[in-house]
Amino acid sequence: MTSKKQKSYLLKVMEKNVYQIIRDWHGLLKSGVITELEFIEKKNELLGKPNKEQPFSLQQSVPTITQEERQAIDAEYEAIFNNKTWFQKNKSWAVALLIVLLVGILIWYFANNNSGEFSDNNFKEQKQIIESLIRAENERDFSEMENLYSTNIRRNWDLYNPTNEQLQKAYTQLWSVTYSATETIEDMEATNDTTIKASISNVYYPKKTNARRQKTYDVYYVFDINNKLVETYGYLKKTE
């Protein structure tokens, strides 16, 4: 949409153009291409005057545009119509930034595709570690379990930052109150690249009653960058 400033400028230029056209027609008159009557009719048409035959003086009817006026008009035109936008002024820099963004998007895309493949492989490895841990717990083989834990354990159920000796003592006490205990993995899913949530069913026989008991837990296994267990904790889902 044309602004008021632009409209004012265009009207000014059109006015100058009217006088230029009159000068051109006057040239045609002098060269004999048109008659004086045709010239007067055209002049009056351009100036919005009724057509009347009257002598014509080019010096009286057509103002001369000085060099200063022409420069002022050109400067005004530049200010109004060639006022560059921020993008035009910074086109090279903006294009370079756009290229960097596109390259970044491509890198992110391919990195995520590759990380997806890595995550699948990582999940398989972590799943095998949990299966090995459950098997070692059922066999009450702490030496095998020990190999699956990090040397810097942050949490194992109610134990926080336990040493290896404290962890072994906790398992030994737990095993001492049951005749047998069998844990079964019902389901496993990765919540992120370092954590797996597993549904674990535990069937055990307490020494006090020797009655079959069963509990089901949601257990979270958290791994470090070397796929060693650093956290194990969970919540009781149901008891039978």
Buried (B, 14 or more C-beta within 10 A) or exposed (E): EEEEEEEEBBEEEEEBEBBEEBEEBBEBBEEEEBEEEEBBBBBBEBEEEEEEEEEBEBEEEBEEEEEEEEEEBEEBBEEBEEEEEEEEEEEEEEEEEEEEEEEEEEEEEEEEEEEEEEBEEBBEEBBEBBEBBBBBBBEBEBEBBBEBBBEEBBBBBEBEEBEEEEBBBBBEEBBEEBEEBEBEBEEBEBEEBBBBBBBBBBBBBEEEEEEEBEBBBBBBBBBBEEBBBBBBBBEEEEEE
